[in-house]
Amino acid sequence: MSKLNGKITVITGGNSGIGFASAKKLKSQGATVIITGRDSDRVQSAAQELGVKGIVADVSRLSAIDDLVAQVKSDFGKVDVLFVNAGIFQPAPIGQINEEIFDNQMDINFKGAVFTTEKFLSILNDGASIINLSSINAYTGMPNTAIYAASKAALNSYTRTAATELAPRKIRINSVNPGPVSTPIFKKTGMAEEQLNGLAETMQNRIPLKRYGQPEDIANLVSFLASDDASFITGSEYNIDGGANINPLVG
């Protein structure tokens, strides 16, 4: 299938996890894919494995996004699909949240996401698709996720308003809210292996489908929203969580 033939696609945080799987999926459907990430070695390795263009960019720095947009414009011209996927997760209980934890997550998950869209607008084709990676944590009240959840709730709110304002250009913007997915994001928290295993078991037991999602599950939804099959969808949020949001991750 080649539903995305000729579509220029940018995926932030595309060197691992959901971003990597989405890059692979969209390329298989004919898209020309550009991935970004903060770590030069990982971006280069992932780009080589995928057979796509890799650009180093830290979306927490607005100047880096400016440079990214300029390079994409120079190399590819206009963009048809923007998957705003870069994000971090730093769990901390209320009472132990410090400024660094707050700034790190807000700078990448919300500020970085917003300004990725803002700065790419000038090179997005009319009729383009923007997909924001959010999380069901925006709604679950899961312990230790207050700032992460707030960053994703803010992103979903931005997405709804942006959908209204971008509609005259036929640009669609939607949010994807994964539940627990097997990606490196958890290992990057610095939690001990025992803690990670305990967290994984607790969450999996509360998922009605009794498994973690795989990055490919999310990539399938991203590829749909990127395609013309979703041409009448904007301002929407898609929970893709094995039913977790109907069985809240609390207690």
Order of alpha helices (4+ residues) and beta strands (2+ residues): beta-alpha-beta-alpha-beta-alpha-beta-alpha-alpha-beta-alpha-alpha-beta-alpha-alpha-beta
